[in-house]
Amino acid sequence: MFYNHCQRLKYCFMKKNISVAGLPFFLFSMALLFSSCLKDHCSRTYKIYTPVYTKMTTLRATVQSMAATPVVNTGKLYVKGNWIFLNEQNRGIHVIDNSNPAHPVKTSFINIPGNIDMAVKNNLLYADLYSDLAVINISDPKRISVEKYLTNTFSDKSSDPNTSNPDSINIITSWASRDTVVSCADANNWNGCINCGGGIALNTPAQLYNAAATSDAGVAGSQARFAAVNNYLYAVTTSNLNVINITDAANPQLVQKKNIGWDIETIFPYNNKLFIGAGTSMSAYDLQDPANPALLSWNGHWCSRDPVVVDGKYAYVTLHAANFCRSSINELEVYDISVPNSPTLVKTYPLTHPQGLSKEGNLLFICDANDGFKVFDAADVNNIRLIKRFPVFDTYDVIALDGRAYVVGKSGLSQYDYSNLSNIHLLSKL
């Protein structure tokens, strides 16, 4: 019927013999036809996403060692001795034997639902399992055992943040989708997103959620949210700094959840301090009292993503454009932190879309997204210059350690040898 109305309208407009006297009637008729079309036949299609919940006890039961699996959706990176721990986003951790860096071997996969971050101390792996902190014995990576779950450590992911009973905690582990059709009149009231029967309706497909260390710990990348320092594990959420006492490593105790702002992204430990990267700031906390980190400084910047690393008297911060606030900043910022409570900006350098970074000696390593993995001479912070670029895509984070750079991206894990600056080269790719 809508098609017939439209054909009639087209026919009428193409006729050239409409009299002036008949024009008012004609326009009134057209208005009725258009009104009929819009009222009776205009509709929009939306997808409704409904959360699927799983009990925490059920999720805990799935934590186990498995045979090595393909690396598909890489996330955070952690290195300890000859072992590499590579996160598979929201699924768990690949354990990689790196005794021979030219031929790394995937030893096993530790299934940890909802896992994003990790840290290692001695033979214990600390990993997030949605809202829980799991303490996992990895003395034998092929036969792990769970020492403890610290319930609701990351309570922002929990359905009941005030309970210690895992049977009462429900976690959103996936989303079920279905199409729904509504009239234009109803759709105009949606403003793009409504709650519909416990689900979420969106115009477009939903985007689902998606270091210096002590001798007994390893080294994390600049994108890390966990940092193990002496007898404490520090873990940031979007607004809190969680302080966890790991003096008894297998039996950690949550000391406090310290509110430190919002849009918190990364944490980097250096010289008894914590440097926190957030969407609009870089801040530093003193660990003189390790159970209660004290704010030293806060530096604001325009809305951007910003991991930070520190070496000596300088902090290096990469800012990349964040679509949610329409920023267009893509650069490296260098701060003088010789006066810890009053950092000063030294210089900025333009980049393409920088993400993770690392520093060792006079070298600075930056993952510049699709513009490649880059190695810079940073001996003079006022004249940082590019000395090598590898045209690899979607690089995400890097750890530079003892002449070797571990680089993670969508394509997997790569290792580069930079022990000879005149011959920086790819060692292996996994």
N, C-alpha and C positions, 0 to 999 in steps of 0.2 A: 504493500500500500504506500509506504514511504517513497518507493521508487516511482510509483505512478504519479504521486503529488509532484515530485521533482520534474518528471517528464512534462506535466501540464504547465508548470512554471516556465520551463525552458521554452515550450511552444508559445506561450502567451507573450513572453518577452521578445520572441523572434518575430511575432506578427507586427506589421507596420500600420495597420488600419484601425488602431484604437482611437476612438473619437475623444475629444476633450470632455464632452458631456459624460462619457462613460468612464473617465479616468478615476474619479473618486470611488466608484463601485469596484473598479478593477483593483485599486490599491487595498481596499477593505478586504476583498477576496484573497489577495496575496497574503495579507497579515493573518487571516484565518488559516490558510494553508500552512504557512510557516509555523504558526502556533501549534497546529495539529501535529506537524512533523516533530517539533521539539518536545511537545508534551507527551506524545504517545510513543515515540520511537527512538528518541535519543537515549543512549546508554553507554556506560563505561565498564570495562572489565578490570578487576583488581585481583591480586593474589592475597589470600589470607594465610598468615603463618601462625600456627598454634604451637606453643612449646610442648616438647616431650620431656617428661621428668623421669629421673632415675634416682633411687635411694642411694645415699652415700655408702651404706653397707654393701650394696650390690656392686658399686664401683670399686670399692676396696678389694673385693674378692677377685677382681680381674688383674690385679697387679702381680706380674710374674715375668720371669725370663722366657724369652722365645728365641727361636732360630733367627739368624740375621735376616732382615727384610730389606726390600729396595728403599732407597732414599727418595721420597716423593715430594714432601712439602716441608722444606727445611726451616728451622727456626734458630734458637739460641745455640751458642757454641761455648764449650768449656774444655780446657786442656789441663791435664795433670800428668806429669812425667811422660811416659810413652803411651798414654791413653787419651783418646779424644772422645768427648761426649757430645753428641749432636742431637738436638731436639727435633723430633718430628711433630709439628704443631698439633696440639690437642690430643696426641696419641701416645707419646712416650719418648724414649731416648735410645738412639743407636750407640752402641759401645764399640769403639774402633781401636784395634791394636795398631799403634803407630811405631812399632819397634823399627820398622824399615819405612821411612817416610816416602820413599819412591814407590812402595807397594803397601799401602795401608790395608788392613784386613778387618772387615766387619765381623766382630766376634759374636754379638748377640743383640737382641732388641729387648728393652725393658718396657713392657706395656704399662703405661700410666695414663689413664683417661684424663683429659683436660690439662695435660702437662704443657707448660710453656717455659718455666725457668728451672735452674738447678745450681747447686754448688756441691763441692766435694771436700771433705776433711778426713784425712787418713783413708780408711776403707769404707766410709759412710757417704752415701749420696743423699742430699736433701733436695727434694723435688716437690713442686706443687701438684696436688691432685684436686683440681677445682678449688674448693675452699679449704682443703686439708693440706698440711705439710706432712709428707711421707719421709720417714727416715729408713733408708734401704741399705743393707749390708751388701757391698759389692766385692767382697774378698774374692769371690768366684763369680765373675759377671754372667756366667752361664747358669748359675744356680743362686740367684739372689734370695734374700729373705728380708722381710719387713720388721724392723726393730720397734717402730712406734708410728702412730698417726697422731699428729697434733691437731685436734679438731677445731675447725672454724678459724684457723690462722688468717685466712683471706676471706673474711666474712662478707665482703662485697659480692661474692659469688654464691652465697648460701641463701636458702629459702628461710632459714631460721638462725640468724647470727648469734643468738643468745643461748643456744643449747650445746651441750657436750655429748648428746646422744645421737650417733650417726643414723639411727633408725628413723629419726624425726626430720632429717635433713633431706630435702629433695633438690636435685641439681638439674638445671636445663641442659640436656646433653644433645638435643637436636631439635629440629623444627619440622612439623608436618605442614604441607602447603595444599591449598585448593583454590580454584578460581571462583569468583563470585561476580555477578553482573548486577549493577544498580542503575537506576535512572539518573539522568543528568541532574535533575532537581535534587535528588538525595546526595549525589556525588559532590555537588557544589558545597555541601556542608561539611565535607570531610577534611578539606584543606590538605589533602594528600596523605593523611594517616589517621586512622581511628582504631580504637579498641573494639573488636567485634567478637563477642562471645568468648573472651579470654585470649583471643589471638590478635595479631597485628596485621592491618591491611596496608599495603604500600603500592604506589604507582609503578615502581620498578622492583625487580627481584631484590630481596633483602640481602644485605651484607651481614652474614652471621659471624659471631665472634670467633669474626676472625680477630789491666788491673794489677795492681801490685798485691801480693798475697803472702800469708805466712807460709813457712816451710812445709807444713802438713796439709796445706790447701793447694788448690790449683789456680788457674788464671781464667777469668771470664772475659767475654767481649764487652765492647762499649755499650751494647744494647741490653746488658744484663739488668735484672731487677733484684738479683740476689748478690750479696757480698759477704764472704766469710772473713772475719778479721779476729785473729787470736781466739778468744773463747766466746765470741758472739757471731751470730748470723743476723744480718740486716736485710730486710726484704721490703721493697716499696710496693704499694698498691697505687691506685689513682690519686689517693689523698693521704695515705698513712705511711709512716715509717715503722715497720714492725721490728721490735727488738727481741731477739730470741737468745737465751743463754744456752750455749752448747758446751759448757765445761764438762759435763757428763754427755759426751757426744751422742750416745745412743738414746739418751733420755732428755731431749731439749725441753726448756721451759720458756713459755712466752712471758716476757717481762712487761712489755707495754706496747700499745698501738698509739703512736704519736702522730697527731694530725699535723701535716707539714704543707698544706695548701691544696691544690687541685691540678689535675692533668699531669700528674707525676709520671715520668716515663723510664728513667734509667738511674743507676747508682754506680759510682766508681770510688773504690777506696784508695787512699794514698796518704802516706805519712801521718797516720793516726787521725785521718779526717775522711769524711764522706762527701763526695761531690754529687749533687743531685741534679739531673736534667729534667726539665718540665716543659710543657708546651709554651709557656711564656716566661721562663726564667731559668737561671742556673743558680744554685745555692750551695753553701758549704756548711758542714756540721762538724764540730770538734768532738773527739772521742776521749777526751781526758777522763770523763766519767762514761765508760763504755755502755753502761746500762741506761744512760739518759743523754743521748747526743744533744749538744747545744748549738743553736744556730750561730754561725760566724758571720755569714754574709748572704745577701740576696741581690741578684742582678736580673732585672727584667729585660725582656726583648719582645719584639713583635711575634705574634702567634706563629710558631714553627715547631717542627720536630727537632730535638737537639740532644743527641748523645754527647758526652763530655769525657775526655781523658786528661790526665795531669802528669807532667814530668818536670821535676825541679821547680822553678819559680813560675812556670807558665801552665795555664789551662787552655786546652784546645777544644773548641765547640763547633760542631757542624750544624748548620740550620738548613732545613729543606722545607719547601713550600708545603703547607698543610691545606688540603682542599676544603676542609670543613670551615675554615675561616678566611679562605680566599687570599691567603698570603702568597707572595711571589718571591720571597727571599730564599736564595740558594747560595750559601757562602760558608767560609771558614772564619771563625772569630778567634783571635788569640788574646788572652787576658794575662796580665801580670798579677800574680797572686802572692808576691813576696810580702805584702802586708795582708795577711789572711782575711781580716775583717773589712778590707777595702780594695777589692780587685779593680784594676783599671784596664780598659780596652786598649790594646796595643795597635792592632791592625786587623783588617778584614780582607779576605781574598774571595773573588767570585768563583763559584763552581756550578755544575750543571744541576745536580739533585743529590747532594751528599747524604750519606747515612752513617754507617759505622766507621770508626777510625781507631788507630792504635799508634803508639809512639815507642821507639826504642833508640837510644843513643841520639844521633842527629837526624834520624829518619822518621818521617811521618807518613803513615799509610792511611789512605782514605778510599772507601767504597763509594764511588760516584755514580751509583745506579747504572743506567744504560750507557754512560760515558766511560765506564770501565773501572778497573782497579788501578789506583795510582800510587806511586811512590815519590815522595818529595824530600828534598834536602831542606831540613829545618834548622840548620846550625845557626842561622841568623833569622830570628822571628820577623824581622822587618823586610826580609828578602827570601821568603820561602819559594823554592823553585821546583818545578816538576823535573824528575830525572828518568822516570820510566812509567809507561802506561800500558796496561794489558787490556785489549778490547773485549772484555767479558761483560755479559749483560746481567742486569738485576743483582749485582752484588749487594750484600746486606750488612755484613759485619766482618771484622778482621781482628785477629790476635797476632801481634808480632812478638816473637820470643826466641832468643838465642839463634838469630840468623835465619829464622824460618817464619814465614807469614802464613797463617791459616785463614783462608777466605771462604766465607759461606755465602751462597746465593741461591736463586731458584734452581739453577742447574746442578747444585750439589756442593761438595766441599773440594776446594783446591788448595795445594800447598806450593809455596814459592820459596826458593832459596835466594837470600839476599846477602849471603856471607861475602860475596865478591860483588861490589857495586858496579863493576864493569860487565858483569854477567848475571844480572838478576834473571832467574828463569823458573819456569814451571817444573815442579818436581813430580807431582801426581795429581790426579783428579778422580774423585769418587762420586 
